[in-house]
C-alpha cells in the first residue's frame, strides 16, 4: 500500500506515502542507487536490499537515495503505484 510515517491503529486514520523521497526503516546492506525491496520473512515493515536468489519473491518499493545504519532509517525514493 505505502509507507506510514508512524504506527496507525485500526481505530485511527493516517497517511501513507507511495511516491518520492521517504525515510524507511532499513535492514541489511542497502546500497545507494540499488533497488529497495520488501524482504521475505519477518521484516517488521523494513526495506532491504534486493537479492538475486529471492528476486522473484521480493516486491521492489523504490531506489536507495541515502543509507542509514541497519535498523535505522534510510532515504528511499518510493515508486509504489
VEXDOGU-866908 format. One record per atom (N, C-alpha, C): z, y, x; residue in three letters; chain; residue number from 1. Coordinates in nm, 3 decimals. Example, Ala and Ser with C-alpha at 12.3 -4.5 7.8 and 13.67 -1.06 7.14 Angstrom:
<rs>
Z, Y, X, residu, chaine, num
0.780, -0.569, 1.319, Ala, A, 1
0.780, -0.450, 1.230, Ala, A, 1
0.780, -0.330, 1.320, Ala, A, 1
0.708, -0.225, 1.285, Ser, A, 2
0.714, -0.106, 1.367, Ser, A, 2
0.787, 0.003, 1.290, Ser, A, 2
</rs>
This chain:
<rs>
Z, Y, X, residu, chaine, num
0.000, -0.118, 0.083, Unk, A, 1
0.000, 0.000, 0.000, Unk, A, 1
0.000, 0.124, 0.087, Unk, A, 1
0.093, 0.134, 0.180, Unk, A, 2
0.105, 0.251, 0.265, Unk, A, 2
0.236, 0.247, 0.341, Unk, A, 2
0.268, 0.356, 0.408, Unk, A, 3
0.390, 0.366, 0.488, Unk, A, 3
0.484, 0.466, 0.423, Unk, A, 3
0.604, 0.420, 0.388, Unk, A, 4
0.707, 0.508, 0.333, Unk, A, 4
0.784, 0.570, 0.449, Unk, A, 4
0.820, 0.696, 0.437, Unk, A, 5
0.894, 0.763, 0.543, Unk, A, 5
1.044, 0.739, 0.536, Unk, A, 5
1.091, 0.682, 0.426, Unk, A, 6
1.231, 0.644, 0.412, Unk, A, 6
1.236, 0.531, 0.308, Unk, A, 6
1.346, 0.456, 0.302, Unk, A, 7
1.355, 0.348, 0.204, Unk, A, 7
1.346, 0.401, 0.061, Unk, A, 7
1.273, 0.330, -0.024, Unk, A, 8
1.259, 0.365, -0.165, Unk, A, 8
1.305, 0.246, -0.247, Unk, A, 8
1.410, 0.265, -0.324, Unk, A, 9
1.462, 0.155, -0.407, Unk, A, 9
1.382, 0.145, -0.537, Unk, A, 9
1.408, 0.040, -0.614, Unk, A, 10
1.339, 0.021, -0.741, Unk, A, 10
1.377, 0.130, -0.843, Unk, A, 10
1.493, 0.194, -0.825, Unk, A, 11
1.538, 0.297, -0.918, Unk, A, 11
1.489, 0.437, -0.878, Unk, A, 11
1.411, 0.447, -0.771, Unk, A, 12
1.364, 0.576, -0.722, Unk, A, 12
1.212, 0.581, -0.724, Unk, A, 12
1.159, 0.698, -0.700, Unk, A, 13
1.017, 0.712, -0.678, Unk, A, 13
1.000, 0.771, -0.539, Unk, A, 13
0.885, 0.757, -0.482, Unk, A, 14
0.865, 0.808, -0.347, Unk, A, 14
0.718, 0.828, -0.315, Unk, A, 14
0.694, 0.864, -0.193, Unk, A, 15
0.560, 0.894, -0.145, Unk, A, 15
0.528, 0.800, -0.031, Unk, A, 15
0.409, 0.744, -0.029, Unk, A, 16
0.365, 0.661, 0.081, Unk, A, 16
0.236, 0.719, 0.138, Unk, A, 16
0.225, 0.713, 0.268, Unk, A, 17
0.108, 0.768, 0.336, Unk, A, 17
0.009, 0.655, 0.365, Unk, A, 17
-0.121, 0.684, 0.345, Unk, A, 18
-0.224, 0.583, 0.369, Unk, A, 18
-0.328, 0.627, 0.471, Unk, A, 18
-0.330, 0.757, 0.506, Unk, A, 19
-0.432, 0.805, 0.599, Unk, A, 19
-0.376, 0.919, 0.684, Unk, A, 19
-0.415, 0.921, 0.810, Unk, A, 20
-0.375, 1.028, 0.900, Unk, A, 20
-0.260, 0.989, 0.990, Unk, A, 20
-0.218, 1.080, 1.078, Unk, A, 21
-0.110, 1.052, 1.173, Unk, A, 21
0.022, 1.028, 1.101, Unk, A, 21
0.091, 0.921, 1.141, Unk, A, 22
0.215, 0.883, 1.074, Unk, A, 22
0.307, 0.810, 1.172, Unk, A, 22
0.435, 0.846, 1.177, Unk, A, 23
0.529, 0.769, 1.260, Unk, A, 23
0.558, 0.635, 1.193, Unk, A, 23
0.539, 0.528, 1.268, Unk, A, 24
0.559, 0.392, 1.216, Unk, A, 24
0.646, 0.316, 1.315, Unk, A, 24
0.740, 0.240, 1.264, Unk, A, 25
0.823, 0.155, 1.350, Unk, A, 25
0.733, 0.056, 1.422, Unk, A, 25
0.744, 0.050, 1.554, Unk, A, 26
0.660, -0.039, 1.632, Unk, A, 26
0.737, -0.155, 1.691, Unk, A, 26
0.670, -0.271, 1.697, Unk, A, 27
0.725, -0.386, 1.767, Unk, A, 27
0.618, -0.440, 1.859, Unk, A, 27
0.660, -0.497, 1.968, Unk, A, 28
0.563, -0.550, 2.064, Unk, A, 28
0.508, -0.440, 2.153, Unk, A, 28
0.402, -0.472, 2.225, Unk, A, 29
0.343, -0.378, 2.320, Unk, A, 29
0.222, -0.310, 2.257, Unk, A, 29
0.244, -0.191, 2.203, Unk, A, 30
0.135, -0.112, 2.147, Unk, A, 30
0.065, -0.036, 2.259, Unk, A, 30
-0.067, -0.021, 2.248, Unk, A, 31
-0.146, 0.047, 2.350, Unk, A, 31
-0.226, 0.158, 2.282, Unk, A, 31
-0.222, 0.278, 2.338, Unk, A, 32
-0.293, 0.393, 2.282, Unk, A, 32
-0.441, 0.359, 2.267, Unk, A, 32
-0.496, 0.387, 2.148, Unk, A, 33
-0.636, 0.362, 2.119, Unk, A, 33
-0.665, 0.226, 2.060, Unk, A, 33
-0.569, 0.133, 2.068, Unk, A, 34
-0.589, 0.000, 2.012, Unk, A, 34
-0.546, -0.005, 1.866, Unk, A, 34
-0.590, -0.111, 1.797, Unk, A, 35
-0.552, -0.130, 1.658, Unk, A, 35
-0.402, -0.159, 1.645, Unk, A, 35
-0.344, -0.109, 1.537, Unk, A, 36
-0.208, -0.145, 1.497, Unk, A, 36
-0.221, -0.228, 1.371, Unk, A, 36
-0.146, -0.335, 1.364, Unk, A, 37
-0.158, -0.429, 1.252, Unk, A, 37
-0.022, -0.457, 1.191, Unk, A, 37
-0.025, -0.516, 1.072, Unk, A, 38
0.096, -0.571, 1.012, Unk, A, 38
0.108, -0.712, 1.067, Unk, A, 38
0.203, -0.736, 1.158, Unk, A, 39
0.212, -0.868, 1.219, Unk, A, 39
0.259, -0.975, 1.120, Unk, A, 39
0.220, -1.098, 1.146, Unk, A, 40
0.267, -1.208, 1.062, Unk, A, 40
0.413, -1.235, 1.096, Unk, A, 40
0.484, -1.295, 1.004, Unk, A, 41
0.625, -1.326, 1.027, Unk, A, 41
0.715, -1.217, 0.972, Unk, A, 41
0.837, -1.215, 1.020, Unk, A, 42
0.937, -1.119, 0.971, Unk, A, 42
0.936, -0.996, 1.059, Unk, A, 42
0.860, -0.898, 1.020, Unk, A, 43
0.847, -0.776, 1.100, Unk, A, 43
0.927, -0.660, 1.043, Unk, A, 43
0.982, -0.674, 0.923, Unk, A, 44
1.063, -0.568, 0.864, Unk, A, 44
0.988, -0.439, 0.842, Unk, A, 44
0.858, -0.445, 0.812, Unk, A, 45
0.780, -0.326, 0.787, Unk, A, 45
0.727, -0.257, 0.911, Unk, A, 45
0.736, -0.321, 1.025, Unk, A, 46
0.690, -0.262, 1.150, Unk, A, 46
0.541, -0.290, 1.173, Unk, A, 46
0.482, -0.213, 1.263, Unk, A, 47
0.344, -0.234, 1.308, Unk, A, 47
0.347, -0.292, 1.448, Unk, A, 47
0.255, -0.379, 1.476, Unk, A, 48
0.247, -0.441, 1.607, Unk, A, 48
0.106, -0.438, 1.661, Unk, A, 48
0.087, -0.487, 1.783, Unk, A, 49
-0.047, -0.490, 1.841, Unk, A, 49
-0.130, -0.604, 1.783, Unk, A, 49
-0.259, -0.585, 1.779, Unk, A, 50
-0.350, -0.692, 1.734, Unk, A, 50
-0.354, -0.799, 1.841, Unk, A, 50
-0.350, -0.925, 1.798, Unk, A, 51
-0.361, -1.037, 1.891, Unk, A, 51
-0.487, -1.115, 1.857, Unk, A, 51
-0.551, -1.171, 1.958, Unk, A, 52
-0.674, -1.245, 1.933, Unk, A, 52
-0.647, -1.375, 1.859, Unk, A, 52
-0.532, -1.437, 1.883, Unk, A, 53
-0.503, -1.565, 1.820, Unk, A, 53
-0.482, -1.551, 1.670, Unk, A, 53
-0.429, -1.438, 1.625, Unk, A, 54
-0.397, -1.420, 1.483, Unk, A, 54
-0.481, -1.311, 1.417, Unk, A, 54
-0.592, -1.271, 1.479, Unk, A, 55
-0.670, -1.158, 1.431, Unk, A, 55
-0.714, -1.174, 1.285, Unk, A, 55
-0.741, -1.295, 1.242, Unk, A, 56
-0.786, -1.317, 1.105, Unk, A, 56
-0.674, -1.293, 1.006, Unk, A, 56
-0.548, -1.326, 1.041, Unk, A, 57
-0.435, -1.314, 0.950, Unk, A, 57
-0.374, -1.174, 0.950, Unk, A, 57
-0.406, -1.092, 1.045, Unk, A, 58
-0.343, -0.960, 1.057, Unk, A, 58
-0.426, -0.854, 0.986, Unk, A, 58
-0.359, -0.765, 0.915, Unk, A, 59
-0.425, -0.655, 0.848, Unk, A, 59
-0.414, -0.529, 0.932, Unk, A, 59
-0.526, -0.473, 0.974, Unk, A, 60
-0.526, -0.351, 1.055, Unk, A, 60
-0.486, -0.234, 0.966, Unk, A, 60
-0.386, -0.156, 1.011, Unk, A, 61
-0.342, -0.040, 0.935, Unk, A, 61
-0.386, 0.091, 0.999, Unk, A, 61
-0.430, 0.087, 1.125, Unk, A, 62
-0.474, 0.209, 1.192, Unk, A, 62
-0.485, 0.191, 1.341, Unk, A, 62
-0.491, 0.306, 1.412, Unk, A, 63
-0.502, 0.306, 1.558, Unk, A, 63
-0.383, 0.379, 1.618, Unk, A, 63
-0.340, 0.330, 1.734, Unk, A, 64
-0.223, 0.387, 1.802, Unk, A, 64
-0.261, 0.520, 1.867, Unk, A, 64
-0.184, 0.625, 1.837, Unk, A, 65
-0.206, 0.757, 1.897, Unk, A, 65
-0.104, 0.787, 2.007, Unk, A, 65
0.021, 0.750, 1.984, Unk, A, 66
0.127, 0.772, 2.081, Unk, A, 66
0.223, 0.655, 2.072, Unk, A, 66
0.268, 0.609, 2.186, Unk, A, 67
0.352, 0.489, 2.190, Unk, A, 67
0.498, 0.526, 2.211, Unk, A, 67
0.584, 0.466, 2.129, Unk, A, 68
0.728, 0.474, 2.149, Unk, A, 68
0.775, 0.339, 2.202, Unk, A, 68
0.897, 0.333, 2.247, Unk, A, 69
0.950, 0.205, 2.295, Unk, A, 69
0.956, 0.108, 2.177, Unk, A, 69
0.955, -0.022, 2.207, Unk, A, 70
0.961, -0.121, 2.100, Unk, A, 70
1.087, -0.102, 2.018, Unk, A, 70
1.080, -0.124, 1.891, Unk, A, 71
1.184, -0.100, 1.790, Unk, A, 71
1.211, 0.050, 1.769, Unk, A, 71
1.119, 0.137, 1.811, Unk, A, 72
1.126, 0.280, 1.783, Unk, A, 72
0.993, 0.320, 1.719, Unk, A, 72
0.981, 0.442, 1.677, Unk, A, 73
0.859, 0.486, 1.609, Unk, A, 73
0.748, 0.524, 1.707, Unk, A, 73
0.628, 0.479, 1.674, Unk, A, 74
0.507, 0.518, 1.744, Unk, A, 74
0.421, 0.595, 1.646, Unk, A, 74
0.330, 0.678, 1.696, Unk, A, 75
0.242, 0.755, 1.609, Unk, A, 75
0.113, 0.675, 1.588, Unk, A, 75
0.086, 0.641, 1.463, Unk, A, 76
-0.030, 0.562, 1.426, Unk, A, 76
-0.119, 0.647, 1.336, Unk, A, 76
-0.250, 0.650, 1.363, Unk, A, 77
-0.344, 0.714, 1.273, Unk, A, 77
-0.380, 0.611, 1.168, Unk, A, 77
-0.322, 0.625, 1.050, Unk, A, 78
-0.340, 0.526, 0.944, Unk, A, 78
-0.480, 0.532, 0.885, Unk, A, 78
-0.533, 0.414, 0.855, Unk, A, 79
-0.663, 0.401, 0.789, Unk, A, 79
-0.654, 0.299, 0.677, Unk, A, 79
-0.547, 0.308, 0.598, Unk, A, 80
-0.525, 0.215, 0.486, Unk, A, 80
-0.587, 0.279, 0.361, Unk, A, 80
-0.702, 0.232, 0.321, Unk, A, 81
-0.764, 0.289, 0.200, Unk, A, 81
-0.843, 0.188, 0.126, Unk, A, 81
</rs>
